[in-house]
Amino acid sequence: MQAAREVFAELGWDAPVSEIARRAGIGMGSLYRRYPSKELLAQRMRVMGMEQLVAQARTALAEEPDPWAAFARFLRNALSAHGAVGPLLPLVGGRLPATDEIVAASSRLRAALDDLVDGAHRAGVLRADFTSADVPLLLEHLTARIPVTDERATTLHLRYLDLILAGLRTSTTDGPTALLSPAPDWAELSELWNASEG
């Protein structure tokens, strides 16, 4: 999976499957036995990526009693785990239909992100106009491919996360600056990441 993530991140959706096999150090036959098509490989990557984010969100909620700390920990862990490659949702999204497995994983991810964001809202530490649907796009923006080593890319992504967190946290002085654009909603994300079946 790591080889596929790297190849898709570098070359986009049109990357040849042969490059994935080469980087993984396996033959094409081995790759096709496990994933008979590029689409099935990408679907599996999507599900695994969402499940990883769900696990990170649930762990942060379980281990951090402070809602802001849980929210920030989740974002930091998500960025660190994805490194320079990112979750790849836009690269494979919009090209593949949403299978039952993807719909179920997406539903679990939405519930976990709702819990994180709602907890921070209830505690009054996260600006009210930030929604759980903002989280996946925020992660995508923060994981843009940077032409540096993976380690350096991760440190840069985390630096920009710290700057963004400062803007998302409510303050007791002036309050947050009003946003000029409305937040995305989950229907919009679904349209962005899932191919129409027509």
C-alpha positions as CSV (number, residue, x, y, z in Angstrom):
1,M,0.0,0.0,0.0
2,Q,2.8,2.4,0.8
3,A,4.2,2.0,-2.7
4,A,0.8,2.7,-4.2
5,R,0.4,5.8,-2.0
6,E,3.8,7.2,-3.1
7,V,3.2,6.5,-6.8
8,F,-0.3,8.0,-6.8
9,A,1.0,11.0,-4.9
10,E,3.9,11.6,-7.3
11,L,2.3,10.6,-10.7
12,G,-1.5,11.1,-10.1
13,W,-4.3,8.7,-11.0
14,D,-2.8,8.0,-14.4
15,A,0.3,6.4,-12.8
16,P,1.0,2.9,-14.3
17,V,0.3,0.0,-12.1
18,S,3.7,-1.4,-13.2
19,E,5.4,1.4,-11.3
20,I,3.5,0.4,-8.1
21,A,4.7,-3.2,-8.5
22,R,8.2,-2.1,-9.1
23,R,8.4,0.1,-6.0
24,A,6.8,-2.5,-3.9
25,G,9.4,-5.0,-5.1
26,I,6.8,-7.5,-6.4
27,G,5.8,-8.8,-9.8
28,M,2.7,-7.6,-11.7
29,G,1.2,-11.1,-11.1
30,S,1.5,-10.8,-7.4
31,L,-0.1,-7.3,-7.4
32,Y,-3.0,-8.4,-9.7
33,R,-3.6,-11.5,-7.5
34,R,-4.2,-9.3,-4.6
35,Y,-5.8,-6.4,-6.4
36,P,-7.2,-7.4,-9.8
37,S,-7.5,-3.7,-11.0
38,K,-6.2,-0.3,-10.2
39,E,-9.7,0.7,-9.1
40,L,-9.8,-2.1,-6.5
41,L,-6.4,-1.1,-5.2
42,A,-7.5,2.6,-4.9
43,Q,-10.8,1.6,-3.2
44,R,-8.8,-0.4,-0.6
45,M,-6.4,2.5,-0.1
46,R,-9.4,4.8,0.5
47,V,-11.0,2.5,3.1
48,M,-7.6,1.9,4.9
49,G,-7.0,5.6,4.9
50,M,-10.4,6.4,6.4
51,E,-10.0,3.6,9.0
52,Q,-6.6,5.0,10.0
53,L,-8.1,8.4,10.6
54,V,-11.0,6.9,12.6
55,A,-8.6,5.1,14.8
56,Q,-6.5,8.2,15.3
57,A,-9.6,10.3,16.2
58,R,-11.0,7.7,18.6
59,T,-7.6,7.3,20.3
60,A,-7.2,11.1,20.7
61,L,-10.7,11.3,22.2
62,A,-10.1,8.4,24.6
63,E,-6.7,9.6,25.8
64,E,-7.0,13.4,25.9
65,P,-9.5,14.7,28.5
66,D,-9.2,18.2,27.1
67,P,-11.2,18.6,23.8
68,W,-8.8,21.1,22.3
69,A,-5.9,18.7,23.0
70,A,-7.8,15.8,21.4
71,F,-8.6,17.9,18.3
72,A,-5.0,19.1,17.9
73,R,-3.5,15.6,18.7
74,F,-5.7,14.1,16.0
75,L,-4.6,16.6,13.4
76,R,-0.9,16.2,14.3
77,N,-1.1,12.4,14.3
78,A,-2.9,12.4,11.0
79,L,-0.3,14.6,9.4
80,S,2.6,12.7,10.9
81,A,1.2,9.3,9.8
82,H,0.6,10.5,6.2
83,G,3.9,12.3,5.9
84,A,4.6,13.9,2.6
85,V,2.1,11.7,0.8
86,G,-1.2,12.7,2.3
87,P,-4.5,10.9,2.5
88,L,-4.8,10.9,-1.3
89,L,-8.6,11.4,-1.3
90,P,-8.6,14.0,-4.2
91,L,-6.3,11.9,-6.3
92,V,-8.5,8.8,-6.3
93,G,-11.8,10.5,-5.3
94,G,-14.2,11.5,-8.1
95,R,-12.9,8.6,-10.2
96,L,-14.3,5.7,-8.4
97,P,-17.9,4.9,-7.3
98,A,-18.6,4.7,-3.6
99,T,-18.9,1.0,-2.7
100,D,-20.8,-0.2,0.4
101,E,-17.4,-0.6,2.1
102,I,-16.4,3.0,1.3
103,V,-19.8,4.4,2.4
104,A,-19.5,2.5,5.7
105,A,-15.9,3.7,6.3
106,S,-16.9,7.3,5.4
107,S,-19.8,7.1,7.9
108,R,-17.5,6.0,10.6
109,L,-15.0,8.8,9.8
110,R,-17.8,11.4,9.8
111,A,-19.0,10.2,13.2
112,A,-15.5,10.3,14.7
113,L,-14.8,13.8,13.3
114,D,-18.2,15.0,14.5
115,D,-17.3,13.8,18.0
116,L,-13.9,15.6,17.9
117,V,-15.3,18.9,16.5
118,D,-18.5,18.8,18.6
119,G,-16.5,18.3,21.8
120,A,-14.2,21.2,21.0
121,H,-17.3,23.4,20.2
122,R,-19.0,22.4,23.5
123,A,-15.8,23.4,25.4
124,G,-15.8,26.7,23.6
125,V,-12.3,26.3,22.3
126,L,-12.9,25.9,18.6
127,R,-14.4,28.6,16.4
128,A,-18.1,27.9,15.8
129,D,-17.9,28.1,12.0
130,F,-15.5,25.3,11.7
131,T,-17.3,22.0,10.9
132,S,-16.3,18.3,10.8
133,A,-16.5,18.5,7.0
134,D,-13.7,21.0,7.1
135,V,-11.3,18.4,8.6
136,P,-10.6,16.2,5.5
137,L,-10.0,19.2,3.3
138,L,-7.8,20.9,5.9
139,L,-5.7,17.7,6.0
140,E,-5.5,17.7,2.2
141,H,-4.3,21.3,2.1
142,L,-1.7,20.6,4.8
143,T,-0.3,17.5,3.0
144,A,0.4,19.0,-0.4
145,R,3.4,17.3,-1.9
146,I,6.6,19.2,-1.1
147,P,9.8,18.5,-3.0
148,V,11.8,17.7,0.2
149,T,12.6,14.6,2.2
150,D,9.6,12.9,3.9
151,E,10.9,13.9,7.3
152,R,11.2,17.5,6.4
153,A,7.9,17.5,4.7
154,T,6.3,16.2,7.9
155,T,7.9,19.0,10.0
156,L,6.8,21.6,7.5
157,H,3.2,20.2,7.5
158,L,3.2,20.3,11.3
159,R,4.5,23.9,11.3
160,Y,1.6,25.0,9.2
161,L,-0.8,23.0,11.3
162,D,0.4,25.0,14.3
163,L,-0.3,28.3,12.5
164,I,-3.8,27.0,11.5
165,L,-4.6,25.8,15.0
166,A,-3.8,29.3,16.3
167,G,-6.4,30.6,13.9
168,L,-9.0,28.0,14.7
169,R,-8.8,28.3,18.5
170,T,-11.2,30.7,20.1
171,S,-9.7,33.5,22.1
172,T,-10.9,35.3,25.1
173,T,-9.9,38.7,23.7
174,D,-11.2,39.6,20.3
175,G,-12.7,36.4,19.1
176,P,-12.0,34.7,15.8
177,T,-11.9,36.6,12.5
178,A,-15.0,36.0,10.4
179,L,-14.5,33.6,7.5
180,L,-15.3,34.8,4.0
181,S,-16.5,31.5,2.6
182,P,-19.0,29.0,3.9
183,A,-17.9,25.6,5.2
184,P,-18.2,22.6,3.0
185,D,-20.8,20.0,3.9
186,W,-20.6,16.2,3.7
187,A,-22.7,16.1,0.6
188,E,-20.2,18.3,-1.2
189,L,-17.3,16.1,-0.1
190,S,-19.2,13.0,-1.3
191,E,-19.6,14.6,-4.7
192,L,-15.9,15.5,-4.8
193,W,-14.6,12.1,-3.8
194,N,-17.0,9.7,-5.4
195,A,-17.6,9.2,-9.1
196,S,-21.2,9.3,-10.2
197,E,-22.6,5.9,-11.1
198,G,-24.5,7.2,-14.2
